[in-house]
Amino acid sequence: MAITGIIISCLAVLFSLFTFFFYDKKIKKLDELIKKYQLKQFEKEEIEKKKAHVNASIVVVTQGKKTLHIHNIGMNDAKNIRLDLLSDNEGVFLLDNIFPYEKLGPQEDIYVHMLLSEGCSDVIKIKIKWDDEFQENNEKIQVLQLC
C-alpha cells in the first residue's frame, strides 16, 4: 500500500515537471514573439515621429474665390514645401506666391488664396513636395474639387 502511494506521488511529480518544462518552453517562445512585435512597433513609431504628412483641401470663400488649405498632419516639421499644378490650370489663379514655403510644423496650416474665372475646370490636380527628417523629396498628388 505504501509503495502504491509512493508510485502515485512520483508519477504526479514527473507529470508536473513534464508539464512545467513543456509549457515553460512555449511561454518563452511566446514571450520572444511578443518582444519582437514590440520592437517592430517601437521602430515604426520612431520612423513616424520623423515624418511629416502634408495634405491639401479646398475651402470655399465665395463663388469665384477659393482657398487652398495645406496642412501638416504628421509628427515632424515639413520643410521646403513646394506646390506644382499638374492639371490644365486655365482659369485658376494662385494669388499668393509663397512657395517654396520654408517650414510647416506639425498640425500647422498654410492658406493660399485662389481666384477662379468662369469656365475653369471643376477639379484641379496638384503635387505637393516637401522634405522632412525621414527623407527628402516626399511628394503627394491630389485631385481637389473646386466647385
C-alpha positions in Angstrom: 0.0 0.0 0.0 2.8 2.4 0.8 4.6 1.5 -2.4 1.4 2.5 -4.4 1.3 5.9 -2.7 5.0 6.5 -3.5 4.5 5.4 -7.1 1.5 7.8 -7.5 3.4 10.6 -5.8 6.4 10.0 -8.1 4.1 9.9 -11.2 2.5 13.2 -10.1 5.8 14.8 -9.6 7.1 13.6 -13.0 3.9 14.7 -14.7 4.2 18.2 -13.0 7.8 18.5 -14.1 7.0 17.5 -17.7 4.1 19.9 -17.8 6.2 22.7 -16.4 9.1 22.3 -18.9 6.7 21.8 -21.8 4.7 24.9 -21.1 7.7 26.9 -20.0 9.3 26.4 -23.5 6.0 27.5 -25.1 5.8 30.6 -22.8 9.4 31.5 -23.6 8.7 31.3 -27.4 5.6 33.4 -27.0 7.5 35.9 -24.9 10.1 36.2 -27.6 7.5 36.8 -30.2 5.9 39.5 -28.1 9.2 41.2 -27.6 9.9 41.1 -31.4 6.5 42.6 -32.1 7.0 45.3 -29.5 10.4 46.1 -31.1 8.8 46.4 -34.5 6.1 48.7 -33.2 8.7 50.9 -31.4 10.8 51.1 -34.7 7.6 52.0 -36.6 6.7 54.7 -34.1 10.3 56.2 -34.3 10.0 56.4 -38.1 6.6 58.0 -37.9 8.0 60.6 -35.5 10.5 61.6 -38.2 7.8 62.0 -40.9 5.6 64.9 -42.0 2.4 64.2 -43.8 1.2 67.1 -45.9 -2.4 67.3 -47.3 -4.4 69.9 -49.2 -8.1 70.7 -49.3 -10.2 73.4 -50.9 -12.1 75.9 -48.7 -14.9 77.8 -50.3 -14.8 81.5 -49.6 -17.3 82.9 -52.2 -18.4 82.0 -55.7 -15.2 82.9 -57.6 -12.8 82.8 -54.7 -11.4 79.6 -53.0 -8.7 79.0 -50.6 -6.2 76.1 -50.9 -5.7 74.8 -47.4 -2.4 73.0 -46.9 -1.9 71.2 -43.6 0.7 69.0 -42.0 -0.9 66.1 -40.1 2.4 64.4 -39.4 4.5 64.4 -36.2 7.5 66.3 -37.6 8.2 69.6 -39.5 7.7 69.7 -43.2 10.5 71.8 -44.8 10.9 73.3 -48.2 7.2 72.8 -49.2 6.7 73.1 -53.0 3.4 73.1 -55.0 3.0 72.2 -58.6 -0.2 72.5 -60.6 -0.4 69.3 -62.7 -3.7 69.8 -64.5 -4.6 72.4 -67.0 -4.9 75.4 -64.7 -6.6 77.7 -67.2 -8.9 79.9 -65.2 -7.2 79.1 -61.9 -5.0 81.8 -60.4 -3.0 81.5 -57.2 -3.0 84.9 -55.6 -0.3 84.2 -53.0 3.1 83.1 -54.3 4.5 81.7 -51.1 6.2 78.6 -52.5 8.7 77.2 -51.7 7.4 77.6 -48.1 10.3 77.3 -45.6 8.8 75.2 -42.7 5.4 73.9 -41.7 5.3 72.4 -38.2 3.1 69.5 -37.0 -0.6 70.5 -37.1 0.1 73.8 -38.8 -1.6 75.2 -41.9 -0.9 77.4 -44.9 -3.7 79.2 -46.8 -3.3 80.1 -50.4 -6.0 82.3 -51.9 -7.2 81.3 -55.4 -9.3 83.2 -57.9 -11.4 81.2 -60.4 -12.6 82.6 -63.7 -15.7 81.4 -65.4 -15.3 78.3 -67.4 -12.5 76.8 -65.3 -12.3 73.1 -64.6 -14.2 71.6 -61.8 -11.2 69.8 -60.4 -7.5 70.7 -60.0 -4.6 68.2 -59.8 -1.7 69.3 -57.6 1.6 67.8 -56.5 2.9 68.8 -53.1 6.6 68.2 -52.4 8.3 68.5 -49.0 11.4 67.4 -47.0 11.3 66.0 -43.5 13.7 64.3 -41.1 12.9 60.9 -42.5 13.6 61.6 -46.2 13.9 64.4 -48.7 11.6 65.0 -51.8 8.4 63.4 -50.4 5.5 64.0 -52.7 1.8 63.6 -52.8 -0.5 64.1 -55.8 -4.1 65.1 -55.0 -7.1 65.9 -57.1 -9.2 68.5 -55.5 -12.8 69.5 -56.3 -13.1 73.2 -57.0 -16.9 73.6 -57.2 
